[in-house]
Amino acid sequence: MTIKNLELLPAVDVKDGRAVRLVQGELAKETVYGDPLDVALEFQSAGAEWLHLVDLDAAFGRGNNSELLARVVGALDIKVE
């Protein structure tokens, strides 16, 4: 097997308007990284060409962060999924 290209996508998970990482997928167990835009811009500055942006509130049926995510997408010069 030959792998020609491998792209790793950094992810920013957003919960309650903050960038977080869940511990084993549990909403009650999280590490907070602060402003999602700041985190996304750090990944962009580090050379990321893509960003995986996740609205955990929407995924768990607890509202959404759509306005915030739209601001993040609009501020970046990289591709976002």
MODELLER restraints for C-alpha pairs under 7 A, 6 or more apart:
rsr = mdl.restraints
at = mdl.atoms
rsr.add(forms.Gaussian(group=physical.xy_distance, feature=features.Distance(at['CA:9:A'], at['CA:50:A']), mean=5.70, stdev=0.5))
rsr.add(forms.Gaussian(group=physical.xy_distance, feature=features.Distance(at['CA:9:A'], at['CA:51:A']), mean=5.60, stdev=0.5))
rsr.add(forms.Gaussian(group=physical.xy_distance, feature=features.Distance(at['CA:9:A'], at['CA:52:A']), mean=6.14, stdev=0.5))
rsr.add(forms.Gaussian(group=physical.xy_distance, feature=features.Distance(at['CA:10:A'], at['CA:51:A']), mean=5.46, stdev=0.5))
rsr.add(forms.Gaussian(group=physical.xy_distance, feature=features.Distance(at['CA:10:A'], at['CA:52:A']), mean=6.06, stdev=0.5))
rsr.add(forms.Gaussian(group=physical.xy_distance, feature=features.Distance(at['CA:11:A'], at['CA:51:A']), mean=5.82, stdev=0.5))
rsr.add(forms.Gaussian(group=physical.xy_distance, feature=features.Distance(at['CA:11:A'], at['CA:52:A']), mean=4.42, stdev=0.5))
rsr.add(forms.Gaussian(group=physical.xy_distance, feature=features.Distance(at['CA:11:A'], at['CA:53:A']), mean=5.75, stdev=0.5))
rsr.add(forms.Gaussian(group=physical.xy_distance, feature=features.Distance(at['CA:12:A'], at['CA:19:A']), mean=6.12, stdev=0.5))
rsr.add(forms.Gaussian(group=physical.xy_distance, feature=features.Distance(at['CA:12:A'], at['CA:36:A']), mean=6.76, stdev=0.5))
rsr.add(forms.Gaussian(group=physical.xy_distance, feature=features.Distance(at['CA:12:A'], at['CA:40:A']), mean=6.81, stdev=0.5))
rsr.add(forms.Gaussian(group=physical.xy_distance, feature=features.Distance(at['CA:12:A'], at['CA:52:A']), mean=6.28, stdev=0.5))
rsr.add(forms.Gaussian(group=physical.xy_distance, feature=features.Distance(at['CA:12:A'], at['CA:53:A']), mean=5.01, stdev=0.5))
rsr.add(forms.Gaussian(group=physical.xy_distance, feature=features.Distance(at['CA:12:A'], at['CA:54:A']), mean=6.22, stdev=0.5))
rsr.add(forms.Gaussian(group=physical.xy_distance, feature=features.Distance(at['CA:13:A'], at['CA:19:A']), mean=5.51, stdev=0.5))
rsr.add(forms.Gaussian(group=physical.xy_distance, feature=features.Distance(at['CA:13:A'], at['CA:20:A']), mean=5.54, stdev=0.5))
rsr.add(forms.Gaussian(group=physical.xy_distance, feature=features.Distance(at['CA:13:A'], at['CA:21:A']), mean=6.47, stdev=0.5))
rsr.add(forms.Gaussian(group=physical.xy_distance, feature=features.Distance(at['CA:13:A'], at['CA:53:A']), mean=6.08, stdev=0.5))
rsr.add(forms.Gaussian(group=physical.xy_distance, feature=features.Distance(at['CA:13:A'], at['CA:54:A']), mean=4.67, stdev=0.5))
rsr.add(forms.Gaussian(group=physical.xy_distance, feature=features.Distance(at['CA:13:A'], at['CA:55:A']), mean=6.16, stdev=0.5))
rsr.add(forms.Gaussian(group=physical.xy_distance, feature=features.Distance(at['CA:13:A'], at['CA:56:A']), mean=6.35, stdev=0.5))
rsr.add(forms.Gaussian(group=physical.xy_distance, feature=features.Distance(at['CA:14:A'], at['CA:20:A']), mean=5.96, stdev=0.5))
rsr.add(forms.Gaussian(group=physical.xy_distance, feature=features.Distance(at['CA:14:A'], at['CA:36:A']), mean=6.76, stdev=0.5))
rsr.add(forms.Gaussian(group=physical.xy_distance, feature=features.Distance(at['CA:14:A'], at['CA:54:A']), mean=6.00, stdev=0.5))
rsr.add(forms.Gaussian(group=physical.xy_distance, feature=features.Distance(at['CA:14:A'], at['CA:55:A']), mean=5.05, stdev=0.5))
rsr.add(forms.Gaussian(group=physical.xy_distance, feature=features.Distance(at['CA:14:A'], at['CA:56:A']), mean=5.66, stdev=0.5))
rsr.add(forms.Gaussian(group=physical.xy_distance, feature=features.Distance(at['CA:15:A'], at['CA:55:A']), mean=6.60, stdev=0.5))
rsr.add(forms.Gaussian(group=physical.xy_distance, feature=features.Distance(at['CA:15:A'], at['CA:56:A']), mean=5.36, stdev=0.5))
rsr.add(forms.Gaussian(group=physical.xy_distance, feature=features.Distance(at['CA:15:A'], at['CA:57:A']), mean=5.53, stdev=0.5))
rsr.add(forms.Gaussian(group=physical.xy_distance, feature=features.Distance(at['CA:16:A'], at['CA:57:A']), mean=6.96, stdev=0.5))
rsr.add(forms.Gaussian(group=physical.xy_distance, feature=features.Distance(at['CA:17:A'], at['CA:65:A']), mean=6.33, stdev=0.5))
rsr.add(forms.Gaussian(group=physical.xy_distance, feature=features.Distance(at['CA:18:A'], at['CA:32:A']), mean=6.88, stdev=0.5))
rsr.add(forms.Gaussian(group=physical.xy_distance, feature=features.Distance(at['CA:18:A'], at['CA:34:A']), mean=5.32, stdev=0.5))
rsr.add(forms.Gaussian(group=physical.xy_distance, feature=features.Distance(at['CA:18:A'], at['CA:35:A']), mean=5.39, stdev=0.5))
rsr.add(forms.Gaussian(group=physical.xy_distance, feature=features.Distance(at['CA:18:A'], at['CA:36:A']), mean=5.78, stdev=0.5))
rsr.add(forms.Gaussian(group=physical.xy_distance, feature=features.Distance(at['CA:19:A'], at['CA:32:A']), mean=6.03, stdev=0.5))
rsr.add(forms.Gaussian(group=physical.xy_distance, feature=features.Distance(at['CA:19:A'], at['CA:33:A']), mean=5.19, stdev=0.5))
rsr.add(forms.Gaussian(group=physical.xy_distance, feature=features.Distance(at['CA:19:A'], at['CA:34:A']), mean=5.34, stdev=0.5))
rsr.add(forms.Gaussian(group=physical.xy_distance, feature=features.Distance(at['CA:19:A'], at['CA:35:A']), mean=5.86, stdev=0.5))
rsr.add(forms.Gaussian(group=physical.xy_distance, feature=features.Distance(at['CA:19:A'], at['CA:36:A']), mean=4.67, stdev=0.5))
rsr.add(forms.Gaussian(group=physical.xy_distance, feature=features.Distance(at['CA:20:A'], at['CA:30:A']), mean=6.24, stdev=0.5))
rsr.add(forms.Gaussian(group=physical.xy_distance, feature=features.Distance(at['CA:20:A'], at['CA:31:A']), mean=5.46, stdev=0.5))
rsr.add(forms.Gaussian(group=physical.xy_distance, feature=features.Distance(at['CA:20:A'], at['CA:32:A']), mean=4.45, stdev=0.5))
rsr.add(forms.Gaussian(group=physical.xy_distance, feature=features.Distance(at['CA:20:A'], at['CA:33:A']), mean=5.54, stdev=0.5))
rsr.add(forms.Gaussian(group=physical.xy_distance, feature=features.Distance(at['CA:21:A'], at['CA:30:A']), mean=5.48, stdev=0.5))
rsr.add(forms.Gaussian(group=physical.xy_distance, feature=features.Distance(at['CA:21:A'], at['CA:31:A']), mean=5.21, stdev=0.5))
rsr.add(forms.Gaussian(group=physical.xy_distance, feature=features.Distance(at['CA:21:A'], at['CA:32:A']), mean=6.66, stdev=0.5))
rsr.add(forms.Gaussian(group=physical.xy_distance, feature=features.Distance(at['CA:22:A'], at['CA:29:A']), mean=5.80, stdev=0.5))
rsr.add(forms.Gaussian(group=physical.xy_distance, feature=features.Distance(at['CA:22:A'], at['CA:30:A']), mean=4.35, stdev=0.5))
rsr.add(forms.Gaussian(group=physical.xy_distance, feature=features.Distance(at['CA:22:A'], at['CA:31:A']), mean=6.46, stdev=0.5))
rsr.add(forms.Gaussian(group=physical.xy_distance, feature=features.Distance(at['CA:23:A'], at['CA:29:A']), mean=5.35, stdev=0.5))
rsr.add(forms.Gaussian(group=physical.xy_distance, feature=features.Distance(at['CA:23:A'], at['CA:30:A']), mean=5.68, stdev=0.5))
rsr.add(forms.Gaussian(group=physical.xy_distance, feature=features.Distance(at['CA:37:A'], at['CA:72:A']), mean=5.25, stdev=0.5))
rsr.add(forms.Gaussian(group=physical.xy_distance, feature=features.Distance(at['CA:41:A'], at['CA:76:A']), mean=6.97, stdev=0.5))
rsr.add(forms.Gaussian(group=physical.xy_distance, feature=features.Distance(at['CA:44:A'], at['CA:78:A']), mean=6.96, stdev=0.5))
rsr.add(forms.Gaussian(group=physical.xy_distance, feature=features.Distance(at['CA:49:A'], at['CA:78:A']), mean=5.32, stdev=0.5))
rsr.add(forms.Gaussian(group=physical.xy_distance, feature=features.Distance(at['CA:49:A'], at['CA:79:A']), mean=6.31, stdev=0.5))
rsr.add(forms.Gaussian(group=physical.xy_distance, feature=features.Distance(at['CA:50:A'], at['CA:78:A']), mean=5.66, stdev=0.5))
rsr.add(forms.Gaussian(group=physical.xy_distance, feature=features.Distance(at['CA:50:A'], at['CA:79:A']), mean=4.65, stdev=0.5))
rsr.add(forms.Gaussian(group=physical.xy_distance, feature=features.Distance(at['CA:50:A'], at['CA:80:A']), mean=5.57, stdev=0.5))
rsr.add(forms.Gaussian(group=physical.xy_distance, feature=features.Distance(at['CA:51:A'], at['CA:79:A']), mean=6.32, stdev=0.5))
rsr.add(forms.Gaussian(group=physical.xy_distance, feature=features.Distance(at['CA:51:A'], at['CA:80:A']), mean=4.77, stdev=0.5))
rsr.add(forms.Gaussian(group=physical.xy_distance, feature=features.Distance(at['CA:51:A'], at['CA:81:A']), mean=6.33, stdev=0.5))
rsr.add(forms.Gaussian(group=physical.xy_distance, feature=features.Distance(at['CA:52:A'], at['CA:80:A']), mean=5.92, stdev=0.5))
rsr.add(forms.Gaussian(group=physical.xy_distance, feature=features.Distance(at['CA:52:A'], at['CA:81:A']), mean=5.05, stdev=0.5))
rsr.add(forms.Gaussian(group=physical.xy_distance, feature=features.Distance(at['CA:53:A'], at['CA:80:A']), mean=6.75, stdev=0.5))
rsr.add(forms.Gaussian(group=physical.xy_distance, feature=features.Distance(at['CA:53:A'], at['CA:81:A']), mean=6.13, stdev=0.5))
rsr.add(forms.Gaussian(group=physical.xy_distance, feature=features.Distance(at['CA:55:A'], at['CA:64:A']), mean=6.58, stdev=0.5))
rsr.add(forms.Gaussian(group=physical.xy_distance, feature=features.Distance(at['CA:55:A'], at['CA:65:A']), mean=6.26, stdev=0.5))
rsr.add(forms.Gaussian(group=physical.xy_distance, feature=features.Distance(at['CA:57:A'], at['CA:63:A']), mean=5.44, stdev=0.5))
rsr.add(forms.Gaussian(group=physical.xy_distance, feature=features.Distance(at['CA:57:A'], at['CA:64:A']), mean=5.18, stdev=0.5))
rsr.add(forms.Gaussian(group=physical.xy_distance, feature=features.Distance(at['CA:58:A'], at['CA:64:A']), mean=4.65, stdev=0.5))
rsr.add(forms.Gaussian(group=physical.xy_distance, feature=features.Distance(at['CA:73:A'], at['CA:80:A']), mean=6.76, stdev=0.5))
